[in-house]
Each structure stands twice: as C-alpha cells, then as structure tokens.
C-alpha cells in the first residue's frame, strides 16, 4: 500500500481538483451545490474537499455548512484580512474540537481490546490468525498512487468511490467516466493529476 501524499510545495503545484475553482469565492458553497456543479456523490465531495484542504486553506465550519478557500491576504484591506484571519481561526478551533472528540471515542475501544487481552489471553492466537487472513485478502488488490494518464478501465478511484468505465483523452486533460453508487459520473483531471487507485493484482 502506498504512503499518503506528502504536503510538499512540489505536490501542491501538481495538485488539481475539479472543486478548486468553485471554492475561490467569498461566501461558502454547500456540498449540495458542489454536487450539482460536478456530479459527484456527497461522500466523494467530502473526500475531495479533504484532499484540497491538505494543500490549500479551506474555511469550513458547521454553522454555515459550506466551504470556501481563504482569500489572498495580500490583495484585501486590513479590515478584510483581520476578518479572514478570524475565520481561519474558527475553522482551526472546530478541527481541534473534532480531534478531542475522536480521542474520547477511541478510549472505550482501546479499553475493550486491553481488557480482552488480559481476561481472555487464549483468544490472542486466533486474533493473529484472522489478522493474517485479512492481510492476505488485502494483498490480492494493489492500492496505487497513479497519475491520471496511467489509470485504466475497471480501476477503482478511492477518492471518488467509483469504478472507471471509459477514458477519453481531450488533449490538455482527460475525461474519465466512472460509476459510483449506481450513477455515471465524470471527472476531468490533467494528465499529471495523482489519484489513489485500487487495481486487481
């Protein structure tokens, strides 16, 4: 399995998303509006926004239920820049709160495992056996980080939750038709855009 994409300047320059230009606005755009614009499922929209946020400052907070990119502070007034800074701070605080909540939800799960290891040690060999079987199943498929030009029909694109059906080269970019949750969708990445793909070994 490939490692996650590193957050480097080089990878930021390579990064592309069909949602990127749609988020360069002054008011948040909702997931529903993004779905209508690009034809992605709600899950794919959330995943794509997550990918964008690894390279660009995405302002997102539950009270407005939308997303937008933070504005270029070198091109706005002092008052507007201060407002933007506070918007970013609000988004950061929400992310920190989610992390605290996730840590709290993990504690009972970890406690359950530790208690079983102590009270039922005879289960440990069976856990290891089942874990090995699951790993074998995963190895049957390869998870690859590929450039769009390397993708083939029947590849499963992880961030779009869809299986590739047809690929058309349009010169400056590709048109990739894929099926997701019973719907036919299309994404138009550049040839060098990287996607995480599952392909049969």
C-alpha positions in Angstrom: 0.0 0.0 0.0 1.4 3.4 -0.9 2.1 6.1 1.6 -0.1 9.2 1.8 0.9 12.1 -0.4 3.4 14.4 1.3 2.4 18.0 1.8 5.3 19.5 -0.2 5.5 22.5 -2.5 6.1 20.2 -5.4 3.0 18.2 -4.7 1.0 21.3 -4.1 1.9 22.5 -7.6 0.9 19.2 -9.1 -2.4 19.0 -7.2 -5.6 19.5 -9.1 -9.3 19.2 -8.2 -12.4 19.9 -10.1 -13.7 21.7 -7.0 -10.7 24.0 -6.5 -12.0 26.9 -8.7 -15.5 26.5 -7.2 -14.2 27.3 -3.8 -12.5 30.5 -4.8 -15.5 32.6 -3.7 -16.3 35.0 -0.8 -19.3 33.1 0.5 -19.3 29.3 1.5 -20.7 26.9 -1.1 -22.6 23.9 0.3 -21.9 20.2 -0.5 -25.3 20.1 -2.3 -24.2 23.0 -4.6 -20.9 21.3 -5.3 -22.7 18.0 -6.1 -24.9 19.8 -8.6 -21.8 21.5 -10.2 -19.7 18.4 -10.7 -22.0 15.4 -10.4 -20.1 13.8 -7.5 -21.7 11.9 -4.7 -21.9 13.6 -1.3 -19.2 11.2 0.0 -16.9 12.0 -2.9 -17.4 15.7 -2.4 -16.4 15.4 1.3 -13.4 13.4 0.4 -12.3 15.8 -2.4 -12.6 18.8 0.0 -10.5 16.9 2.4 -7.8 16.4 -0.3 -7.9 20.1 -1.2 -7.5 21.1 2.5 -4.2 19.3 2.6 -2.7 21.9 0.2 -5.0 24.9 0.5 -6.5 26.8 3.5 -10.2 25.7 3.3 -12.5 27.6 5.6 -15.2 25.2 6.8 -17.4 25.4 9.8 -20.7 23.7 10.8 -22.7 26.8 11.5 -22.7 27.8 7.8 -22.4 24.2 6.4 -20.2 25.2 3.5 -16.7 25.6 2.2 -14.5 28.2 0.6 -10.8 29.0 0.2 -9.3 31.6 2.4 -8.7 34.8 0.4 -5.3 36.1 -0.6 -4.5 38.4 2.3 -2.1 40.5 0.1 -4.9 41.6 -2.1 -7.5 42.7 0.6 -7.8 45.6 3.1 -6.6 45.4 6.6 -10.1 45.0 7.9 -10.9 42.2 5.5 -7.6 40.5 6.3 -8.4 40.6 10.0 -11.8 39.1 9.3 -10.2 36.4 7.2 -7.7 35.6 10.0 -10.6 35.1 12.5 -12.5 32.9 10.0 -9.4 30.7 9.7 -9.1 30.6 13.5 -12.7 29.5 13.8 -12.1 26.6 11.4 -9.0 25.6 13.3 -10.9 25.5 16.5 -13.5 23.2 15.0 -10.9 20.8 13.8 -9.2 20.8 17.2 -12.6 20.0 18.8 -13.2 17.1 16.4 -9.8 15.7 17.3 -10.6 15.8 21.0 -14.0 14.1 20.3 -12.3 11.4 18.3 -9.8 10.7 21.0 -12.6 10.3 23.5 -14.4 7.9 21.2 -11.2 5.8 20.8 -10.7 5.3 24.6 -13.6 2.7 25.1 -12.4 0.8 22.0 -8.8 0.6 23.3 -10.0 -0.3 26.8 -12.1 -3.2 25.3 -9.1 -4.6 23.5 -6.8 -4.3 26.5 -9.4 -5.9 28.8 -9.9 -8.9 26.4 -6.1 -9.4 26.2 -6.0 -9.6 30.0 -9.1 -11.6 30.7 -9.1 -13.9 27.6 -5.5 -14.4 26.6 -6.4 -17.7 24.8 -8.1 -15.5 22.1 -4.8 -13.9 21.0 -3.6 -16.7 18.7 -7.0 -16.6 16.9 -6.8 -12.8 16.6 -3.4 -13.2 14.9 -4.7 -15.9 12.6 -7.6 -13.8 11.5 -5.5 -10.7 11.1 -3.1 -12.7 8.8 -6.1 -13.9 6.7 -7.4 -10.3 6.3 -3.9 -9.2 5.2 -3.9 -11.9 2.5 -7.2 -10.6 1.2 -5.8 -7.0 1.0 -2.7 -8.2 -0.8 -4.9 -9.6 -3.6 -5.5 -6.0 -4.6 -2.9 -3.2 -5.1 -3.5 0.3 -3.8 -1.6 2.6 -6.1 -0.9 6.3 -6.4 -1.2 6.9 -10.1 -1.2 9.8 -12.5 -4.5 10.2 -14.3 -2.8 9.2 -17.6 -1.9 5.9 -16.0 -5.5 5.0 -15.0 -7.2 2.1 -16.8 -10.8 0.9 -17.1 -12.0 -1.1 -14.1 -9.7 0.7 -11.8 -11.4 1.8 -8.6 -10.7 5.5 -7.8 -10.7 5.8 -4.0 -11.4 9.5 -3.5 -14.3 9.3 -6.0 -15.7 6.0 -4.7 -16.2 4.9 -8.3 -15.1 2.3 -10.9 -13.6 3.6 -14.1 -15.7 2.7 -17.2 -14.2 4.8 -20.0 -11.3 7.3 -20.5 -11.2 9.9 -23.2 -8.0 12.0 -23.9 -9.0 15.6 -24.7 -5.5 17.0 -25.2 -4.9 19.2 -22.2 -6.8 16.9 -19.9 -8.7 13.6 -19.6 -12.4 12.9 -19.3 -12.8 9.9 -17.0 -16.3 8.3 -16.9 -16.8 6.3 -13.7 -19.7 4.6 -11.9 -20.4 5.5 -8.3 -23.4 4.2 -6.3 -25.2 3.2 -9.5 -24.7 6.6 -11.2 -22.5 7.5 -14.1 -20.2 10.5 -13.3 -17.3 12.2 -15.0 -14.1 13.9 -13.8 -11.7 15.9 -16.0 -8.2 15.9 -14.4 -5.0 16.9 -16.1 -2.7 14.1 -17.2 -0.4 14.5 -14.3 -3.0 14.7 -11.6 -2.4 12.0 -9.0 -5.2 9.7 -7.7 -5.3 6.8 -5.3 -6.5 3.7 -7.2 -7.3 0.1 -6.3 -6.3 -2.3 -9.1 -6.6 -6.1 -9.1 -3.1 -7.6 -8.7 
